[in-house]
């Protein structure tokens, strides 16, 4: 077991190994600091952090920022001594301080830990180097260690909004408190969390909904259903729906069964019918992002009531093209509704002909078994070939293309034959770039004419390059201009993947709940290697940043990876690659609702 050598006492105190620090760190830590020193140290650390001058991560590269003992806030306030402390990071410095604060087990200690657990949930603009999500997780870890009644009661007070907290941080602290209560899984906390579903601040409602799912008490379903009926935010709707699906999970053990339910599973309670009706009522109240998550619940518990409502969504696309142009509607929603209608009815009509679906329902509603598993015929799809075999379904699409030097290497002939390969295609594919350009040209054949699109390319330069400053309509003129642009592209240099992702997601700063002013609904990334240059190289950090940034934007991110097994290519091990580039691309798609193709 890892242990600490105390600075002010000669006894040994165990350290929680869930948050490892370098062994040299342990030799200077004080086990029982004065209460005022521990809390003052935390206050000082947070003040310095909020200036933006404290960098948890480096500006460029992959290593965390290392500080000297003289810079340590824990040392300055007597939480640790310089002797034997060695180098440490700002995150480790915070852990030393929070260890001391958590041991106090007082109401003030609970408030301090809540403030750290609320970092990044407020409306403050954080830089990537400040890593607010990492700081928040550290705070949550130590908050969970509180065991005294007085400390836990302070968290309950904070959840109720009764704790004396700085006004600007109050909603974030309340959200953090709700998260804590959910994780503790105490049914008694349900009465504290449920009223927060009606809070005025979105961040509180989001985390109240998530907390009820984490609580695992099915009795909370009714409060979530009531919230679903009145909710107007597409940031909160996903949290409500996901928690309902979690609470009803035991009725959906095998999604391959009829109506999404497993054979032999317990019959769903009556509240699931209420949940379906609430979801139907909520359709169209927000944007396509909210409607996409509602469809998950409608698929879980199929109901005949859903069919006319789904047809109504297709009618919106026909009757209100302006909503597609504005970004309130997305082709992703149209395709998903169409897939669900086909699965529920067994009928096959185009998504663009809702009148035929309406006629079918009016004529055969008494004959259609919506809970039966209907298999559409092989030729039922109305989708075009897409990009590298992945259908292009979005209305505002960004293609991201790797132009590093390795893209000039020979393309594996077997990999070049994608699922949509055309037998009559005589084009000779000599390089990976040739393949990518062919697929981008084909994508222009399948993208909807009323969609918008753009291309971002990256290599070893500091900044990625966009074909157009903003996305352009997929009309004939722009498609032809795009094809001419493709013919001029050349590959050379390293792989600065982050620069392209930062541009595509429009990440200027990390503001919780900010969709980064983008209406992009689908992204396609094609690459053949690992990040080699740029501000972010660590694949785990890239995945985390993309997921955090895309949490409320709801973009579907598809990835295509071209395996680097060519004999011309030498795989040079890099210390920041803690996973293979193939795994990086696969996880990025999985984390963001997309599809992954490995060539």
C-alpha positions as CSV (number, residue, x, y, z in Angstrom):
1,X,0.0,0.0,0.0
2,X,1.2,3.5,-0.8
3,X,1.7,5.5,2.3
4,X,2.6,9.1,3.3
5,X,5.4,10.3,5.5
6,X,4.0,13.0,7.7
7,X,5.6,16.4,8.0
8,X,4.4,17.1,11.5
9,X,3.9,13.7,12.9
10,X,5.9,10.4,12.8
11,X,3.0,8.0,12.2
12,X,2.0,6.5,8.8
13,X,-1.3,7.5,7.1
14,X,-2.6,5.5,4.1
15,X,-3.1,7.3,0.9
16,X,-6.0,6.4,-1.4
17,X,-4.3,4.7,-4.4
18,X,-7.2,5.7,-6.7
19,X,-5.4,9.1,-7.2
20,X,-1.7,8.2,-7.5
21,X,1.0,10.7,-7.0
22,X,4.7,10.3,-7.5
23,X,6.2,8.5,-4.5
24,X,8.5,11.4,-3.9
25,X,5.4,13.5,-3.3
26,X,4.4,11.5,-0.2
27,X,7.5,12.4,1.8
28,X,6.4,16.0,2.5
29,X,2.7,15.7,3.3
30,X,1.1,16.8,6.6
31,X,-1.7,14.5,7.8
32,X,-3.5,16.8,10.1
33,X,-3.2,20.4,8.9
34,X,-4.9,23.2,10.8
35,X,-8.4,23.7,9.5
36,X,-7.9,27.4,8.5
37,X,-4.7,26.5,6.6
38,X,-6.3,23.7,4.6
39,X,-9.3,25.9,3.6
40,X,-7.0,28.9,2.9
41,X,-4.8,26.8,0.7
42,X,-7.8,25.7,-1.3
43,X,-9.0,29.3,-1.6
44,X,-5.6,30.4,-2.8
45,X,-5.3,27.5,-5.3
46,X,-8.7,28.3,-6.8
47,X,-8.0,32.0,-7.0
48,X,-4.8,31.3,-8.9
49,X,-6.5,28.8,-11.1
50,X,-9.3,31.3,-12.1
51,X,-6.7,33.8,-13.3
52,X,-6.1,31.5,-16.2
53,X,-2.4,31.6,-15.5
54,X,-2.3,28.2,-14.0
55,X,-2.0,25.6,-16.7
56,X,-3.0,22.0,-15.9
57,X,-1.8,21.0,-19.4
58,X,0.9,22.4,-21.6
59,X,0.2,24.9,-24.3
60,X,1.7,22.5,-26.8
61,X,2.8,18.9,-26.6
62,X,1.4,16.2,-24.4
63,X,3.0,16.4,-20.9
64,X,1.2,18.0,-17.9
65,X,2.8,21.2,-16.6
66,X,5.4,20.4,-13.9
67,X,5.9,22.8,-11.0
68,X,8.7,23.2,-8.5
69,X,8.1,23.0,-4.7
70,X,8.5,26.8,-4.4
71,X,5.4,27.2,-6.6
72,X,3.3,24.7,-4.7
73,X,0.3,26.2,-3.0
74,X,0.2,23.1,-0.7
75,X,3.8,24.0,0.5
76,X,3.1,27.7,1.0
77,X,0.2,26.8,3.4
78,X,1.9,24.0,5.3
79,X,0.0,21.2,3.7
80,X,3.3,19.8,2.4
81,X,7.0,20.5,3.0
82,X,9.7,21.1,0.4
83,X,11.9,18.3,1.7
84,X,11.6,15.3,-0.6
85,X,8.6,16.7,-2.4
86,X,10.3,16.8,-5.8
87,X,8.5,17.9,-8.9
88,X,4.7,17.7,-9.1
89,X,1.9,19.0,-11.3
90,X,-0.8,21.5,-10.5
91,X,-3.4,18.6,-10.4
92,X,-1.3,16.8,-7.9
93,X,-0.9,20.0,-5.8
94,X,-4.7,20.2,-5.8
95,X,-5.0,16.6,-4.6
96,X,-2.7,17.3,-1.7
97,X,-4.8,20.2,-0.6
98,X,-8.2,18.4,-1.1
99,X,-6.9,15.4,0.9
100,X,-6.3,17.8,3.8
101,X,-9.7,19.5,3.3
102,X,-11.6,16.2,3.1
103,X,-10.1,15.0,6.4
104,X,-11.7,18.0,8.2
105,X,-15.2,16.5,7.7
106,X,-16.8,19.9,8.4
107,X,-19.5,21.9,6.6
108,X,-16.9,24.4,5.4
109,X,-14.9,21.5,4.0
110,X,-17.9,20.2,2.1
111,X,-18.5,23.7,0.7
112,X,-14.9,23.9,-0.5
113,X,-15.0,20.5,-2.1
114,X,-18.3,21.4,-3.8
115,X,-16.7,24.5,-5.3
116,X,-14.0,22.4,-6.9
117,X,-16.6,19.8,-8.1
118,X,-18.5,22.7,-9.7
119,X,-15.5,23.8,-11.9
120,X,-16.5,23.8,-15.5
121,X,-20.3,23.7,-14.8
122,X,-20.5,27.4,-14.5
123,X,-20.6,29.9,-17.3
124,X,-16.9,30.8,-17.0
125,X,-14.8,30.6,-20.1
126,X,-12.0,28.1,-19.5
127,X,-9.0,27.5,-21.8
128,X,-8.1,24.0,-22.9
129,X,-4.9,24.3,-20.7
130,X,-7.0,24.8,-17.6
131,X,-8.7,21.4,-18.1
132,X,-11.9,22.2,-16.1
133,X,-13.3,18.7,-16.6
134,X,-10.1,17.2,-14.9
135,X,-10.3,19.6,-12.0
136,X,-14.0,18.9,-11.6
137,X,-13.4,15.1,-11.5
138,X,-10.7,15.5,-8.8
139,X,-13.1,17.6,-6.7
140,X,-15.8,14.9,-7.1
141,X,-13.4,12.2,-6.1
142,X,-12.6,13.8,-2.8
143,X,-16.2,15.0,-2.2
144,X,-17.3,11.3,-2.3
145,X,-14.9,10.6,0.6
146,X,-16.9,12.7,3.1
147,X,-18.4,10.5,5.8
148,X,-19.5,12.8,8.6
149,X,-23.2,13.7,9.0
150,X,-22.5,17.4,9.2
151,X,-20.5,17.4,5.9
152,X,-23.1,15.4,4.1
153,X,-25.9,17.6,5.4
154,X,-24.1,20.6,4.0
155,X,-24.1,18.9,0.5
156,X,-27.9,18.4,0.9
157,X,-28.3,22.1,1.8
158,X,-26.3,23.1,-1.3
159,X,-28.5,20.9,-3.5
160,X,-31.6,22.6,-2.1
161,X,-30.0,26.0,-2.7
162,X,-29.8,26.8,1.0
163,X,-26.1,27.0,1.3
164,X,-24.3,30.4,1.4
165,X,-22.5,30.3,-2.0
166,X,-21.1,33.1,-4.2
167,X,-24.0,34.0,-6.4
168,X,-22.1,33.5,-9.7
169,X,-21.2,29.9,-8.7
170,X,-24.5,29.0,-7.0
171,X,-26.1,27.1,-9.9
172,X,-22.9,25.2,-10.7
173,X,-22.5,24.2,-7.0
174,X,-26.2,23.1,-6.8
175,X,-25.6,21.0,-9.9
176,X,-22.5,19.5,-8.3
177,X,-24.4,18.7,-5.1
178,X,-27.1,16.9,-7.1
179,X,-24.5,14.8,-8.9
180,X,-23.1,13.8,-5.5
181,X,-26.5,12.8,-4.1
182,X,-27.2,10.7,-7.2
183,X,-23.9,8.8,-6.9
184,X,-24.5,8.0,-3.2
185,X,-27.6,6.0,-4.3
186,X,-29.5,6.8,-1.1
187,X,-33.3,6.6,-1.9
188,X,-33.9,9.3,0.7
189,X,-32.2,11.8,-1.6
190,X,-34.8,11.4,-4.3
191,X,-37.0,14.0,-2.5
192,X,-34.2,16.5,-2.6
193,X,-33.3,15.9,-6.3
194,X,-36.7,15.7,-7.9
195,X,-37.7,19.4,-7.3
196,X,-34.5,20.4,-9.1
197,X,-36.0,19.2,-12.4
198,X,-38.0,22.4,-12.3
199,X,-35.0,24.7,-11.5
200,X,-34.6,27.9,-13.6
201,X,-31.0,27.1,-14.5
202,X,-30.4,24.6,-17.3
203,X,-27.2,23.2,-15.7
204,X,-29.1,22.3,-12.5
205,X,-31.9,20.6,-14.5
206,X,-29.4,18.6,-16.5
207,X,-27.6,17.2,-13.5
208,X,-30.8,16.7,-11.5
209,X,-32.0,14.4,-14.3
210,X,-28.6,12.6,-14.5
211,X,-28.6,12.2,-10.7
212,X,-32.0,10.5,-10.7
213,X,-30.7,8.0,-13.3
214,X,-27.6,7.4,-11.2
215,X,-29.8,7.0,-8.1
216,X,-31.4,4.0,-9.7
217,X,-34.8,4.3,-8.0
218,X,-37.5,3.5,-10.5
219,X,-39.9,5.6,-8.4
220,X,-38.2,8.6,-9.8
221,X,-39.6,7.8,-13.3
222,X,-42.8,9.8,-12.7
223,X,-40.9,13.0,-11.9
224,X,-38.8,12.5,-15.0
225,X,-41.8,12.0,-17.1
226,X,-43.5,15.1,-15.8
227,X,-40.3,17.0,-16.6
228,X,-40.2,15.6,-20.1
229,X,-43.6,16.9,-20.8
230,X,-42.7,20.5,-20.0
231,X,-39.0,20.7,-20.9
232,X,-38.0,23.2,-23.6
233,X,-34.3,22.7,-23.7
234,X,-32.5,20.3,-26.0
235,X,-29.7,20.2,-23.5
236,X,-31.9,18.8,-20.7
237,X,-34.0,16.4,-22.8
238,X,-31.1,14.0,-23.5
239,X,-30.4,13.7,-19.7
240,X,-34.1,13.0,-18.9
241,X,-34.5,10.4,-21.6
242,X,-31.2,8.7,-20.8
243,X,-32.2,8.5,-17.1
244,X,-35.6,7.0,-18.0
245,X,-33.9,4.4,-20.2
246,X,-31.5,3.6,-17.3
247,X,-34.4,3.2,-14.8
248,X,-36.3,1.0,-17.3
249,X,-33.2,-0.9,-18.3
250,X,-34.3,-4.2,-16.8
251,X,-37.2,-4.3,-19.2
252,X,-34.9,-3.9,-22.2
253,X,-32.2,-6.5,-21.5
254,X,-32.2,-7.6,-25.1
255,X,-32.9,-5.0,-27.7
256,X,-33.1,-7.7,-30.3
257,X,-36.5,-8.7,-29.0
258,X,-39.9,-7.5,-30.2
259,X,-40.5,-3.9,-29.4
260,X,-37.0,-3.7,-27.9
261,X,-38.0,-6.0,-25.0
262,X,-36.5,-9.3,-24.1
263,X,-38.6,-12.5,-24.2
264,X,-39.3,-13.6,-20.7
265,X,-38.5,-10.2,-19.2
266,X,-40.8,-8.6,-16.7
267,X,-43.7,-6.7,-18.3
268,X,-43.0,-2.9,-18.4
269,X,-44.9,-0.9,-15.8
270,X,-47.7,1.5,-16.8
271,X,-45.4,4.4,-16.4
272,X,-43.6,3.4,-19.6
273,X,-46.8,4.2,-21.5
274,X,-46.8,7.6,-19.8
275,X,-43.2,8.1,-20.8
276,X,-44.0,7.3,-24.5
277,X,-46.9,9.8,-24.5
278,X,-44.6,12.5,-22.9
279,X,-42.0,11.8,-25.6
280,X,-44.6,12.2,-28.3
281,X,-45.8,15.4,-26.8
282,X,-42.2,16.7,-26.6
283,X,-41.4,16.1,-30.3
284,X,-40.8,19.3,-32.1
285,X,-40.6,21.4,-28.9
286,X,-36.8,21.9,-29.2
287,X,-34.5,21.2,-32.1
288,X,-33.5,18.1,-34.0
289,X,-31.0,17.3,-31.2
290,X,-33.8,16.9,-28.7
291,X,-36.0,14.9,-31.1
292,X,-33.1,12.5,-31.8
293,X,-33.0,11.4,-28.2
294,X,-36.8,11.1,-27.9
295,X,-36.7,8.6,-30.8
296,X,-34.6,6.3,-28.6
297,X,-37.4,6.1,-26.0
298,X,-40.0,5.6,-28.8
299,X,-38.0,2.7,-30.1
300,X,-37.6,1.2,-26.7
301,X,-41.3,1.0,-26.1
302,X,-43.0,0.9,-29.4
303,X,-46.6,2.2,-29.5
304,X,-49.1,2.6,-32.2
305,X,-49.6,6.2,-31.0
306,X,-46.0,6.9,-32.2
307,X,-46.7,6.2,-35.9
308,X,-48.8,9.2,-36.8
309,X,-46.5,11.5,-34.7
310,X,-43.5,10.1,-36.7
311,X,-45.2,10.7,-40.0
312,X,-45.9,14.3,-38.7
313,X,-42.1,14.8,-38.4
314,X,-41.6,13.8,-42.0
315,X,-44.3,16.3,-42.9
316,X,-42.4,19.0,-41.1
317,X,-39.5,18.4,-43.5
318,X,-41.8,18.7,-46.5
319,X,-43.7,21.7,-45.3
320,X,-41.0,23.7,-43.6
321,X,-37.8,23.7,-45.6
322,X,-36.8,26.9,-43.8
323,X,-36.3,24.9,-40.6
324,X,-33.7,22.7,-42.4
325,X,-31.9,25.8,-43.6
326,X,-31.8,27.4,-40.2
327,X,-30.5,24.2,-38.5
328,X,-33.6,23.6,-36.4
329,X,-34.1,20.4,-38.4
330,X,-31.4,18.0,-39.6
331,X,-31.3,15.2,-42.2
332,X,-30.1,13.0,-39.4
333,X,-33.6,13.2,-37.8
334,X,-35.4,12.6,-41.1
335,X,-33.4,9.4,-41.8
336,X,-33.8,8.2,-38.2
337,X,-37.6,8.7,-38.3
338,X,-37.8,6.9,-41.6
339,X,-35.8,3.9,-40.3
340,X,-38.1,3.7,-37.2
341,X,-41.2,3.8,-39.4
342,X,-39.9,1.1,-41.6
343,X,-39.0,-1.1,-38.6
344,X,-42.4,-0.5,-36.9
345,X,-44.7,-1.0,-40.0
346,X,-42.7,-3.2,-42.4
347,X,-43.7,-0.8,-45.1
348,X,-41.2,0.9,-47.4
349,X,-41.9,4.4,-48.7
350,X,-39.4,7.2,-49.2
351,X,-38.8,9.6,-46.4
352,X,-39.6,12.4,-48.8
353,X,-43.2,11.2,-49.4
354,X,-45.0,11.5,-46.0
355,X,-48.3,11.5,-47.8
356,X,-47.8,7.8,-48.7
357,X,-47.1,7.0,-45.1
358,X,-50.2,8.9,-44.0
359,X,-52.3,6.9,-46.5
360,X,-50.9,3.6,-45.2
361,X,-51.7,4.5,-41.6
362,X,-55.2,5.6,-42.3
363,X,-55.8,2.4,-44.3
364,X,-54.1,-0.3,-42.3
365,X,-53.7,1.0,-38.8
366,X,-55.6,-1.9,-37.3
367,X,-53.5,-4.5,-39.1
368,X,-50.0,-3.2,-38.4
369,X,-48.2,-4.7,-35.4
370,X,-45.8,-2.0,-34.4
371,X,-44.1,-4.2,-31.7
372,X,-43.3,-6.9,-34.2
373,X,-39.7,-7.0,-35.5
374,X,-40.1,-6.0,-39.2
375,X,-37.1,-6.7,-41.5
376,X,-37.1,-4.3,-44.5
377,X,-36.2,-5.8,-47.8
378,X,-32.6,-5.5,-48.9
379,X,-33.4,-2.8,-51.4
380,X,-35.5,-0.8,-49.1
381,X,-33.0,1.9,-48.4
382,X,-33.3,5.2,-50.2
383,X,-29.8,6.3,-49.2
384,X,-27.0,6.9,-51.6
385,X,-23.5,5.3,-51.3
386,X,-22.1,8.0,-49.0
387,X,-18.4,8.4,-48.0
388,X,-16.3,5.3,-47.7
389,X,-19.4,3.2,-47.3
390,X,-21.0,5.5,-44.6
391,X,-24.2,7.2,-45.7
392,X,-24.1,11.0,-45.7
393,X,-27.3,11.8,-43.8
394,X,-26.5,15.2,-42.2
395,X,-27.7,18.5,-43.5
396,X,-24.7,20.5,-42.4
397,X,-21.7,18.3,-43.1
398,X,-17.9,18.8,-42.6
399,X,-15.4,16.5,-44.2
400,X,-11.9,16.4,-42.5
401,X,-9.0,15.0,-44.6
402,X,-5.5,14.0,-43.5
403,X,-2.9,15.5,-45.9
404,X,0.2,14.2,-44.0
405,X,3.0,12.7,-46.1
406,X,1.9,9.1,-45.4
407,X,-1.2,9.8,-47.5
408,X,1.2,9.6,-50.5
409,X,2.0,5.9,-49.7
410,X,0.4,3.2,-51.8
411,X,-3.1,2.2,-51.0
412,X,-3.9,-1.4,-50.3
413,X,-6.0,-2.7,-53.2
414,X,-8.2,-4.8,-50.9
415,X,-8.9,-1.8,-48.7
416,X,-9.6,0.4,-51.7
417,X,-12.7,-1.7,-52.4
418,X,-15.2,-0.1,-50.0
419,X,-18.7,-1.5,-49.5
420,X,-20.1,0.8,-52.1
421,X,-17.4,0.1,-54.7
422,X,-18.7,0.4,-58.2
423,X,-17.7,-2.5,-60.5
424,X,-17.6,-0.1,-63.5
425,X,-15.1,2.2,-61.8
426,X,-11.9,2.0,-63.9
427,X,-10.0,4.6,-61.8
428,X,-6.5,3.5,-60.9
429,X,-5.8,4.1,-57.2
430,X,-2.1,4.4,-56.5
431,X,-2.0,6.3,-53.2
432,X,-4.2,6.7,-50.1
433,X,-4.8,10.3,-51.2
434,X,-6.1,9.0,-54.5
435,X,-8.6,6.9,-52.6
436,X,-9.6,9.7,-50.3
437,X,-10.2,12.1,-53.3
438,X,-12.3,9.5,-55.1
439,X,-14.5,9.0,-52.0
440,X,-14.9,12.7,-51.6
441,X,-16.0,13.0,-55.2
442,X,-18.5,10.3,-54.6
443,X,-19.8,12.0,-51.5
444,X,-20.9,14.9,-53.7
445,X,-23.2,12.4,-55.5
446,X,-24.9,11.4,-52.3
447,X,-25.1,14.6,-50.2
448,X,-28.6,16.1,-50.3
449,X,-28.9,19.1,-52.6
450,X,-30.5,21.1,-49.8
451,X,-27.6,20.3,-47.5
452,X,-24.5,22.5,-46.6
453,X,-21.0,21.3,-46.6
454,X,-17.3,22.2,-46.2
455,X,-13.9,20.5,-46.1
456,X,-11.1,20.9,-43.6
457,X,-7.6,19.6,-44.3
458,X,-4.7,19.1,-42.0
459,X,-1.0,18.1,-42.1
460,X,1.9,19.2,-40.0
461,X,1.1,23.0,-40.1
462,X,0.0,24.7,-36.9
463,X,-3.4,25.6,-38.4
464,X,-5.8,23.4,-40.4
465,X,-7.2,24.8,-43.6
466,X,-10.8,25.2,-44.5
467,X,-12.0,25.1,-48.2
468,X,-14.5,27.9,-47.4
469,X,-14.8,30.2,-44.4
470,X,-18.4,29.0,-43.9
471,X,-20.3,26.0,-45.1
472,X,-21.9,26.4,-48.5
473,X,-25.0,24.9,-50.1
474,X,-24.6,21.6,-52.0
475,X,-25.7,23.1,-55.3
476,X,-24.2,22.2,-58.7
477,X,-22.0,25.2,-58.7
478,X,-20.4,24.5,-55.3
479,X,-20.0,20.8,-56.0
480,X,-18.1,21.6,-59.2
481,X,-15.9,24.1,-57.4
482,X,-15.3,21.5,-54.7
483,X,-14.2,18.9,-57.3
484,X,-11.7,21.4,-58.8
485,X,-10.3,22.1,-55.3
486,X,-9.8,18.4,-54.7
487,X,-7.8,18.0,-57.8
488,X,-5.2,20.5,-56.5
489,X,-4.7,18.9,-53.0
490,X,-1.2,17.5,-52.2
491,X,0.0,15.7,-49.1
492,X,3.1,16.4,-47.1
493,X,4.3,16.9,-43.5
494,X,3.1,15.6,-40.2
495,X,-0.3,14.9,-38.6
496,X,-1.9,17.7,-36.6
497,X,-5.3,16.1,-36.1
498,X,-6.2,18.5,-33.2
499,X,-6.0,21.6,-35.4
500,X,-8.7,20.2,-37.7
501,X,-11.0,19.1,-34.8
502,X,-10.6,22.4,-33.1
503,X,-11.7,24.2,-36.3
504,X,-14.5,21.8,-37.1
505,X,-16.0,22.0,-33.6
506,X,-15.2,25.8,-33.3
507,X,-13.6,25.4,-29.9
508,X,-12.5,28.8,-28.7
509,X,-12.9,28.1,-25.0
510,X,-14.5,25.5,-22.9
511,X,-17.9,26.9,-21.7
512,X,-20.3,24.3,-20.3
513,X,-23.4,24.0,-22.4
514,X,-22.1,26.1,-25.2
515,X,-22.7,24.5,-28.7
516,X,-19.8,26.6,-30.0
517,X,-22.0,28.5,-32.4
518,X,-22.1,25.6,-34.8
519,X,-25.1,24.0,-36.6
520,X,-22.9,21.2,-37.9
521,X,-24.7,17.9,-37.6
522,X,-22.3,15.4,-39.2
523,X,-18.6,15.1,-39.5
524,X,-16.4,12.6,-41.5
525,X,-12.8,12.2,-40.6
526,X,-10.3,10.3,-42.8
527,X,-6.8,9.7,-41.5
528,X,-4.0,7.1,-41.8
529,X,-1.8,7.9,-38.8
530,X,-1.3,9.0,-35.2
531,X,-1.1,12.7,-34.1
532,X,2.5,13.7,-34.5
533,X,2.5,17.5,-34.0
534,X,0.1,20.1,-32.6
535,X,-1.2,21.5,-29.4
536,X,-2.9,18.3,-28.3
537,X,-1.1,14.9,-29.0
538,X,-2.4,12.7,-26.2
539,X,-5.2,10.5,-27.7
540,X,-7.0,10.3,-24.4
541,X,-7.0,14.1,-24.2
542,X,-8.2,14.4,-27.8
543,X,-11.1,12.0,-27.1
544,X,-12.0,13.8,-23.9
545,X,-12.0,17.3,-25.5
546,X,-14.1,16.2,-28.5
547,X,-16.6,14.5,-26.3
548,X,-16.9,17.4,-23.9
549,X,-17.2,19.9,-26.8
550,X,-19.8,17.7,-28.6
551,X,-21.9,16.9,-25.5
552,X,-24.7,19.3,-26.3
553,X,-23.9,20.0,-30.0
554,X,-25.0,16.4,-30.9
555,X,-22.8,16.1,-34.0
556,X,-22.5,12.6,-35.4
557,X,-18.7,12.0,-35.9
558,X,-17.8,9.2,-38.3
559,X,-14.2,8.1,-38.7
560,X,-12.3,6.3,-41.5
561,X,-8.9,4.9,-40.7
562,X,-6.5,3.7,-43.3
563,X,-4.2,1.1,-41.7
564,X,-0.5,1.9,-41.8
565,X,0.9,-1.5,-42.7
566,X,2.7,-0.4,-45.9
567,X,6.3,-1.5,-46.1
568,X,7.3,2.0,-47.0
569,X,6.1,3.2,-43.6
570,X,8.1,2.9,-40.4
571,X,6.0,3.1,-37.2
572,X,8.0,5.3,-34.9
573,X,6.9,4.8,-31.3
574,X,5.8,8.0,-29.6
575,X,5.5,8.4,-25.8
576,X,2.1,10.2,-25.9
577,X,0.3,7.4,-27.9
578,X,-1.2,5.4,-25.2
579,X,-3.4,3.6,-27.7
580,X,-3.1,2.8,-31.4
581,X,-4.3,5.4,-34.0
582,X,-6.9,2.8,-35.1
583,X,-8.3,2.7,-31.5
584,X,-8.3,6.5,-31.3
585,X,-10.4,6.8,-34.5
586,X,-12.7,3.9,-33.4
587,X,-13.4,5.4,-30.0
588,X,-14.0,8.9,-31.4
589,X,-16.8,7.5,-33.5
590,X,-18.2,5.4,-30.7
591,X,-18.2,8.3,-28.3
592,X,-20.0,10.6,-30.7
593,X,-22.7,8.4,-32.2
594,X,-20.9,7.8,-35.5
595,X,-19.7,4.8,-37.6
596,X,-16.1,3.6,-37.9
597,X,-14.5,2.1,-41.0
598,X,-11.1,0.4,-40.9
599,X,-9.4,0.0,-44.3
